[in-house]
């Protein structure tokens, strides 16, 4: 489990928000950096953690930049490509 300090440090690296759903409502995906590696953060208005809901609201408010529209190619996870070749 991450410490509060680790979470706070990671949250300062968030950028590049984009919608997860085609209707451009609900969750927002952001890029971040964690110990030199890249990590995605899934922000939701229904997050059980306060900081998740705060990140979501900040994204809506433009704090991390303009939210990019939904892009099915970009949002696709590696295991979703199985059988699509």
QUIZIWO-V898565 format. One record per backbone hydrogen bond with DSSP energy under -0.5 kcal/mol. NH is the residue of the N-H (numbers start at 1). CO is the residue of the C=O. If there is no record, write none. Layout:
NH|CO + NH|CO
//
This chain:
7|3 + 8|4 + 9|5 + 10|6 + 11|7 + 12|8 + 12|9 + 13|10 + 14|11 + 15|31 + 16|64 + 18|29 + 19|68 + 20|27 + 21|27 + 24|21 + 28|43 + 29|18 + 30|41 + 31|15 + 32|39 + 34|37 + 37|34 + 39|32 + 41|30 + 43|28 + 43|41 + 47|44 + 52|49 + 53|49 + 54|50 + 55|51 + 56|52 + 57|53 + 58|54 + 59|55 + 60|56 + 61|57 + 62|59 + 63|58 + 65|62 + 68|17 + 68|66 + 75|71 + 76|72 + 80|77 + 81|78 + 82|79 + 84|81
//
